[in-house]
Amino acid sequence: MRTAMAIILSLAVTACATGGQVGGVATYDALQRMQADCAAKGMTLRLRTEGNAQYIDEYACERK
């Protein structure tokens, strides 16, 4: 039981330490799906100010 708790704790600490981007890489297909979702809401997909176009979480739906 102690070993299991130590493993879980170390995994949790490692996950917090890595940080970084959560959403992953902005592939063509992912951007296309996000744009369609935004369009359905009457919005458009835009890269955030000073955002890194390589990561999907740097994009947001904005009003037209």
VORO-112032 format. One record per residue: y, z, x of N, C-alpha, C, O in turn; residue number from 1; residue in one letter. Coordinates in nm, 2 decimals, always signed. Atoms other than C-alpha are relative to their C-alpha. Layout:
N
Y:Z:X:Y:Z:X:Y:Z:X:Y:Z:X:NUM:A $
...
This chain:
64
-0.12:+0.00:+0.08:+0.00:+0.00:+0.00:+0.13:+0.00:+0.09:+0.22:-0.07:+0.06:1:M $
-0.12:+0.00:-0.09:+0.24:+0.08:+0.28:+0.03:-0.13:+0.07:+0.14:-0.18:+0.08:2:R $
-0.01:+0.13:-0.06:+0.17:-0.25:+0.45:+0.06:-0.10:-0.09:+0.15:-0.18:-0.05:3:T $
-0.05:+0.09:+0.10:+0.24:-0.44:+0.13:+0.15:+0.02:-0.02:+0.23:-0.07:-0.03:4:A $
-0.14:-0.03:+0.01:+0.57:-0.26:+0.09:+0.08:-0.04:+0.12:+0.20:-0.09:+0.10:5:M $
-0.07:+0.04:-0.12:+0.67:-0.33:+0.45:+0.02:-0.15:+0.00:+0.12:-0.20:+0.04:6:A $
+0.00:+0.15:+0.00:+0.59:-0.70:+0.41:+0.11:-0.04:-0.10:+0.19:-0.13:-0.07:7:I $
-0.10:+0.03:+0.11:+0.80:-0.72:+0.08:+0.14:+0.03:+0.05:+0.23:-0.05:+0.03:8:I $
-0.13:-0.04:-0.05:+1.09:-0.54:+0.24:+0.05:-0.09:+0.11:+0.16:-0.14:+0.11:9:L $
-0.04:+0.09:-0.11:+1.09:-0.76:+0.55:+0.03:-0.14:-0.05:+0.12:-0.21:+0.00:10:S $
-0.03:+0.13:+0.07:+1.08:-1.08:+0.33:+0.13:+0.01:-0.07:+0.21:-0.09:-0.06:11:L $
-0.13:-0.01:+0.07:+1.37:-0.95:+0.13:+0.12:+0.00:+0.10:+0.22:-0.07:+0.07:12:A $
-0.11:+0.00:-0.10:+1.58:-0.88:+0.44:+0.01:-0.13:+0.06:+0.13:-0.18:+0.09:13:V $
+0.00:+0.14:-0.05:+1.49:-1.22:+0.58:+0.07:-0.09:-0.09:+0.15:-0.17:-0.05:14:T $
-0.07:+0.09:+0.10:+1.60:-1.39:+0.26:+0.15:+0.02:+0.00:+0.22:-0.07:-0.01:15:A $
-0.14:-0.04:+0.00:+1.93:-1.21:+0.27:+0.07:-0.05:+0.13:+0.18:-0.09:+0.12:16:C $
-0.06:+0.04:-0.13:+1.99:-1.29:+0.63:+0.02:-0.15:+0.02:+0.11:-0.19:+0.09:17:A $
-0.01:+0.14:-0.02:+1.94:-1.66:+0.61:+0.12:-0.06:-0.07:+0.19:-0.15:-0.01:18:T $
-0.12:+0.04:+0.07:+2.22:-1.71:+0.36:+0.01:-0.15:-0.02:-0.09:-0.21:-0.05:19:G $
-0.01:+0.14:+0.00:+2.36:-2.06:+0.37:+0.01:-0.06:-0.14:+0.03:+0.01:-0.24:20:G $
-0.01:+0.07:+0.12:+2.35:-2.32:+0.10:-0.12:+0.03:-0.09:-0.24:+0.04:-0.04:21:Q $
+0.11:-0.04:+0.09:+2.14:-2.24:-0.21:-0.05:-0.13:-0.07:-0.17:-0.14:-0.09:22:V $
+0.04:+0.11:+0.08:+2.14:-2.57:-0.40:-0.08:-0.11:+0.06:-0.14:-0.20:-0.01:23:G $
+0.08:+0.11:-0.07:+1.98:-2.80:-0.14:+0.09:-0.12:+0.03:+0.21:-0.12:+0.02:24:G $
-0.06:+0.13:-0.04:+2.06:-3.15:-0.03:+0.04:-0.08:-0.12:-0.03:-0.09:-0.22:25:V $
-0.05:+0.09:+0.11:+2.27:-3.38:-0.25:-0.06:-0.14:+0.01:+0.00:-0.22:+0.08:26:A $
+0.07:+0.13:-0.01:+2.03:-3.67:-0.29:+0.07:-0.09:-0.11:+0.14:-0.04:-0.20:27:T $
-0.05:+0.10:+0.10:+2.13:-3.98:-0.49:-0.05:+0.04:-0.14:+0.03:+0.04:-0.23:28:Y $
+0.06:-0.03:+0.13:+1.89:-3.89:-0.77:+0.06:+0.13:-0.06:+0.09:+0.14:-0.18:29:D $
-0.05:-0.13:+0.04:+2.02:-3.53:-0.79:+0.15:-0.02:-0.05:+0.19:+0.04:-0.15:30:A $
-0.14:+0.03:+0.04:+2.39:-3.65:-0.80:+0.00:-0.08:-0.13:+0.09:-0.06:-0.22:31:L $
+0.00:+0.09:+0.12:+2.30:-3.91:-1.07:-0.03:+0.09:-0.12:+0.03:+0.07:-0.23:32:Q $
+0.03:-0.09:+0.11:+2.14:-3.64:-1.29:+0.12:+0.09:-0.03:+0.15:+0.11:-0.15:33:R $
-0.11:-0.09:+0.02:+2.43:-3.40:-1.24:+0.12:-0.08:-0.07:+0.18:-0.03:-0.16:34:M $
-0.11:+0.08:+0.06:+2.68:-3.68:-1.33:-0.03:-0.03:-0.14:+0.06:-0.02:-0.23:35:Q $
+0.03:+0.02:+0.14:+2.49:-3.76:-1.65:+0.02:+0.13:-0.08:+0.06:+0.12:-0.19:36:A $
-0.02:-0.13:+0.07:+2.49:-3.39:-1.74:+0.15:+0.03:-0.03:+0.19:+0.07:-0.13:37:D $
-0.14:-0.02:+0.01:+2.86:-3.37:-1.68:+0.06:-0.09:-0.10:+0.14:-0.05:-0.19:38:C $
-0.05:+0.10:+0.10:+2.93:-3.69:-1.88:-0.04:+0.04:-0.14:+0.04:+0.02:-0.23:39:A $
+0.04:-0.04:+0.13:+2.73:-3.55:-2.17:+0.09:+0.12:-0.05:+0.11:+0.13:-0.18:40:A $
-0.09:-0.10:+0.04:+2.98:-3.26:-2.17:+0.14:-0.05:-0.01:+0.24:+0.03:-0.04:41:K $
-0.14:+0.05:+0.00:+3.28:-3.49:-2.15:+0.07:+0.03:+0.13:+0.20:+0.03:+0.13:42:G $
-0.06:-0.04:-0.13:+3.34:-3.40:-1.79:-0.04:-0.10:+0.11:-0.13:-0.19:+0.08:43:M $
+0.04:+0.09:-0.11:+3.31:-3.58:-1.45:-0.05:+0.09:+0.12:+0.00:+0.20:+0.14:44:T $
+0.05:-0.07:-0.12:+3.13:-3.47:-1.13:+0.09:-0.03:+0.11:+0.12:-0.15:+0.14:45:L $
-0.09:+0.01:-0.11:+3.36:-3.41:-0.84:-0.04:+0.09:+0.11:-0.10:+0.20:+0.09:46:R $
+0.02:-0.08:-0.12:+3.32:-3.28:-0.49:+0.12:+0.11:+0.01:+0.23:+0.07:-0.01:47:L $
-0.10:-0.10:+0.00:+3.50:-2.95:-0.46:+0.09:-0.02:+0.12:+0.06:-0.08:+0.22:48:R $
-0.10:+0.01:-0.11:+3.81:-2.92:-0.24:-0.06:+0.05:+0.13:-0.11:+0.17:+0.13:49:T $
+0.06:-0.03:-0.14:+3.70:-2.91:+0.13:-0.15:+0.03:-0.01:-0.20:+0.10:+0.07:50:E $
+0.14:-0.02:+0.01:+3.34:-2.92:+0.01:-0.08:-0.09:+0.09:-0.02:-0.20:+0.14:51:G $
+0.08:+0.08:-0.09:+3.06:-3.06:+0.22:-0.09:-0.08:-0.09:-0.17:-0.03:-0.17:52:N $
+0.07:+0.09:+0.09:+2.92:-3.37:+0.04:-0.15:+0.00:+0.02:-0.22:-0.06:-0.06:53:A $
+0.14:+0.00:-0.03:+2.58:-3.31:+0.19:-0.08:+0.10:-0.09:-0.20:+0.08:-0.10:54:Q $
+0.07:-0.10:+0.07:+2.50:-3.01:-0.03:+0.04:-0.01:-0.15:+0.15:-0.03:-0.19:55:Y $
-0.01:+0.02:+0.14:+2.45:-3.02:-0.41:+0.09:+0.11:-0.06:+0.16:+0.08:-0.16:56:I $
-0.08:-0.10:+0.06:+2.62:-2.69:-0.48:+0.15:-0.01:+0.04:+0.23:+0.08:+0.00:57:D $
-0.14:+0.03:-0.03:+2.95:-2.83:-0.34:+0.07:-0.09:-0.10:+0.19:-0.12:-0.10:58:E $
-0.05:+0.08:+0.11:+2.99:-3.04:-0.65:+0.01:+0.08:-0.13:-0.06:+0.18:-0.15:59:Y $
-0.02:-0.07:+0.13:+3.12:-2.93:-0.99:+0.05:-0.09:-0.10:+0.11:-0.20:-0.08:60:A $
-0.05:+0.08:+0.11:+3.19:-3.07:-1.33:+0.14:+0.05:-0.03:+0.17:+0.16:-0.03:61:C $
-0.14:-0.02:+0.03:+3.56:-3.10:-1.40:+0.04:-0.08:-0.12:-0.01:-0.19:-0.15:62:E $
-0.06:+0.08:+0.11:+3.76:-3.21:-1.70:+0.06:-0.12:+0.05:+0.12:-0.13:+0.16:63:R $
-0.06:+0.13:-0.04:+3.87:-3.57:-1.69:+0.15:+0.00:+0.00:+0.21:-0.10:+0.03:64:K $
